[in-house]
Amino acid sequence: MHHSPPDDCRRDITGPGLARRHFNALAGGLWLGAAPRARSADPRAQPGTAAEAGGAGRWSNWSGLQHCAPQQWQGPADENELAALLTGAPGPLRFVGAGHSFSPLVPTSGTLVVMDGFSGVRRHDAATQRVTVGAGMRIAALALQLEELGLALPNQGDIDVQSLAGSYATGTHGTGASLPALHAQVRALRLITPAGQLLEASRERRPELFDAARVSLGTLGALTEVELEVQPRFYLRRRVWTAPTEELLEAAPRLATAHRHFELFVLPHTGWSAGIVHDEVPAQPPHRAGSDDERLLTDLRRLRTLLGPWPALRRWMAGRLIGGREEVSVDLSWRLLSNIRDTRFNESEYHVPAEQGIACLREVLAVLERHNEAYFPIEFRHVAADDAWLSPFYQRASCCIAVHAAANEPYAYLLKEVGPVFRRHEGRPHWGKLHDMEPGELAELYPRWRDFLALRRELDPGGRLLNEHLGRLFGEPANG
Ligand SMILES: Cc1cc2nc3c(=O)[nH]c(=O)nc-3n(C[C@H](O)[C@H](O)[C@H](O)COP(=O)(O)OP(=O)(O)OC[C@H]3O[C@@H](n4cnc5c(N)ncnc54)[C@H](O)[C@@H]3O)c2cc1C
């Protein structure tokens, strides 16, 4: 079936109600967490991929940085159609979920395969807490259905509009020192290979494929279905507060072990940071702190524009805007953990060994504070280790450090100047975010790198799933 490019990739794919969520704000307007969700919104109304037509069948990602004009857009409705495409459609074939990756994983001049047709909860077993789900399903849509079943995902990232398969393919994560990345919830998967073959994998059945395919950058085949381990529905209490950066950096290791979720937003050129903790609480009526749409980000940008040349004045003024705020909210886990990010940006994120996290964060802050143009918060999170071969958390508890630049502003310094800091700390890049790692470096960082490449070659000897970026990353020709 030929799939028409959707009209508008900029639309939030969970529907118009949820799309109105805001950056959270304290009284001064801080970029910290979720505003209350619109209760009437129904994330199951998925208007399609976040890919953009952009006119004449062009696609672009969420930030607008990555583009392509594929020869074909395809939206297979079932595994048979998908298998036929994989063997017959012009390459390179690239799968797309919500188009929320910053790195050029998706662009293709060949066939863009929109995976929205593989969605919905197909089976669930409340006793074993397992659900079987179409792999193209959006996280928010699944979270809502799980809520209705009395279940919940153990963790989520900063947003929830991504597809499950897209999230797993890039090692998407939330925060929590004892909580692994999202793909660690997968117990079994179904994959259609570039030869059109259906393979099923789990720890018991094809364990090597299972370890490779959970984080695959979409290069082993198309994920069509996953079985996930979930947990009973639970409530969280969130506390957000601002404090001097030095105070929070010192408290961070303790906060990370004391709370189910801990994250830090360090605000460059201000001397202030925001801590966010979430902890499980008994079921109770939701209570949400008041919110203000993206005001802090606007304030920080204004401060940069007006006072950038006078760093001391900028810092003093920022302190007056930011200092000493606190808010508390309580709600169902999924309603608190993810946010809407209305302001478009580009982002780079690396994952460093947990024990090096704060030292690395200090160096990243120092680099950004050499740039008067920097104003986005640095995001600092914890993720537990897992065992997927290309997981950035492979056998390594990690701290994740993310740096951003507005979508319409230069970002090269994030790679050229912050990148070397991450490299010094053995950072592994987030596959879906901007990085400039070379194959030789990646082989050093990933103990199973060569095993993954061998399996990839076996499943896709012709490189039909390799675009230019992936060919370069794997040191392989991309011939489609
Ligand atoms: C505003 C924003 C906030 C973010 N927050 C976080 C965060 O908190 N934590 C975090 O870790 N990341 C975060 N990310 C990154 C994001 O989670 C990842 O880039 C994720 O991959 C996006 O999912 P997607 O559905 O958009 O995938 P896409 O970008 O569409 O695709 C990603 C990869 O998955 C492959 N793929 C998609 N579907 C399939 C399939 N069915 N089978 C096989 N391969 C497939 C694609 O080919 C591609 O290689 C954020 C991104 C944005 C824009």
PDBQT file of the ligand as one rigid body, heavy atoms in Angstrom, charges set to zero:
ROOT
HETATM    1  C1  LIG A 501      11.973  16.867  22.331  1.00  0.00    +0.000 C 
HETATM    2  C2  LIG A 501      12.713  15.565  22.432  1.00  0.00    +0.000 A 
HETATM    3  C3  LIG A 501      12.912  14.988  23.680  1.00  0.00    +0.000 A 
HETATM    4  C4  LIG A 501      13.616  13.784  23.792  1.00  0.00    +0.000 A 
HETATM    5  N1  LIG A 501      13.783  13.247  25.031  1.00  0.00    +0.000 NA
HETATM    6  C5  LIG A 501      14.495  12.111  25.175  1.00  0.00    +0.000 A 
HETATM    7  C6  LIG A 501      14.699  11.516  26.460  1.00  0.00    +0.000 A 
HETATM    8  O1  LIG A 501      14.204  11.986  27.473  1.00  0.00    +0.000 OA
HETATM    9  N2  LIG A 501      15.472  10.410  26.528  1.00  0.00    +0.000 N 
HETATM   10  C7  LIG A 501      16.061   9.861  25.432  1.00  0.00    +0.000 A 
HETATM   11  O2  LIG A 501      16.785   8.886  25.563  1.00  0.00    +0.000 OA
HETATM   12  N3  LIG A 501      15.834  10.365  24.199  1.00  0.00    +0.000 NA
HETATM   13  C8  LIG A 501      15.066  11.460  24.050  1.00  0.00    +0.000 A 
HETATM   14  N4  LIG A 501      14.844  11.970  22.796  1.00  0.00    +0.000 N 
HETATM   15  C9  LIG A 501      15.334  11.216  21.633  1.00  0.00    +0.000 C 
HETATM   16  C10 LIG A 501      14.267  10.243  21.117  1.00  0.00    +0.000 C 
HETATM   17  O3  LIG A 501      13.703   9.507  22.176  1.00  0.00    +0.000 OA
HETATM   18  C11 LIG A 501      14.909   9.227  20.159  1.00  0.00    +0.000 C 
HETATM   19  O4  LIG A 501      15.553   9.898  19.127  1.00  0.00    +0.000 OA
HETATM   20  C12 LIG A 501      13.893   8.216  19.604  1.00  0.00    +0.000 C 
HETATM   21  O5  LIG A 501      14.554   7.369  18.726  1.00  0.00    +0.000 OA
HETATM   22  C13 LIG A 501      12.757   8.860  18.865  1.00  0.00    +0.000 C 
HETATM   23  O6  LIG A 501      11.766   7.896  18.581  1.00  0.00    +0.000 OA
HETATM   24  P1  LIG A 501      10.986   7.999  17.205  1.00  0.00    +0.000 P 
HETATM   25  O7  LIG A 501       9.798   7.129  17.265  1.00  0.00    +0.000 OA
HETATM   26  O8  LIG A 501      10.802   9.417  16.863  1.00  0.00    +0.000 OA
HETATM   27  O9  LIG A 501      12.073   7.337  16.233  1.00  0.00    +0.000 OA
HETATM   28  P2  LIG A 501      12.578   7.859  14.815  1.00  0.00    +0.000 P 
HETATM   29  O10 LIG A 501      13.427   9.062  15.038  1.00  0.00    +0.000 OA
HETATM   30  O11 LIG A 501      11.465   7.941  13.856  1.00  0.00    +0.000 OA
HETATM   31  O12 LIG A 501      13.538   6.634  14.439  1.00  0.00    +0.000 OA
HETATM   32  C14 LIG A 501      14.648   6.331  15.245  1.00  0.00    +0.000 C 
HETATM   33  C15 LIG A 501      15.303   5.046  14.740  1.00  0.00    +0.000 C 
HETATM   34  O13 LIG A 501      14.421   3.957  14.933  1.00  0.00    +0.000 OA
HETATM   35  C16 LIG A 501      14.264   3.226  13.713  1.00  0.00    +0.000 C 
HETATM   36  N5  LIG A 501      12.923   2.655  13.711  1.00  0.00    +0.000 N 
HETATM   37  C17 LIG A 501      11.740   3.295  13.850  1.00  0.00    +0.000 A 
HETATM   38  N6  LIG A 501      10.734   2.393  13.815  1.00  0.00    +0.000 NA
HETATM   39  C18 LIG A 501      11.301   1.173  13.656  1.00  0.00    +0.000 A 
HETATM   40  C19 LIG A 501      10.786  -0.150  13.562  1.00  0.00    +0.000 A 
HETATM   41  N7  LIG A 501       9.477  -0.425  13.664  1.00  0.00    +0.000 N 
HETATM   42  N8  LIG A 501      11.663  -1.164  13.400  1.00  0.00    +0.000 NA
HETATM   43  C20 LIG A 501      13.000  -0.930  13.336  1.00  0.00    +0.000 A 
HETATM   44  N9  LIG A 501      13.535   0.302  13.423  1.00  0.00    +0.000 NA
HETATM   45  C21 LIG A 501      12.691   1.339  13.589  1.00  0.00    +0.000 A 
HETATM   46  C22 LIG A 501      14.482   4.276  12.636  1.00  0.00    +0.000 C 
HETATM   47  O14 LIG A 501      14.828   3.694  11.408  1.00  0.00    +0.000 OA
HETATM   48  C23 LIG A 501      15.628   5.063  13.246  1.00  0.00    +0.000 C 
HETATM   49  O15 LIG A 501      16.834   4.410  13.025  1.00  0.00    +0.000 OA
HETATM   50  C24 LIG A 501      14.133  13.146  22.633  1.00  0.00    +0.000 A 
HETATM   51  C25 LIG A 501      13.913  13.715  21.371  1.00  0.00    +0.000 A 
HETATM   52  C26 LIG A 501      13.209  14.911  21.271  1.00  0.00    +0.000 A 
HETATM   53  C27 LIG A 501      12.971  15.526  19.914  1.00  0.00    +0.000 C 
ENDROOT
TORSDOF 0
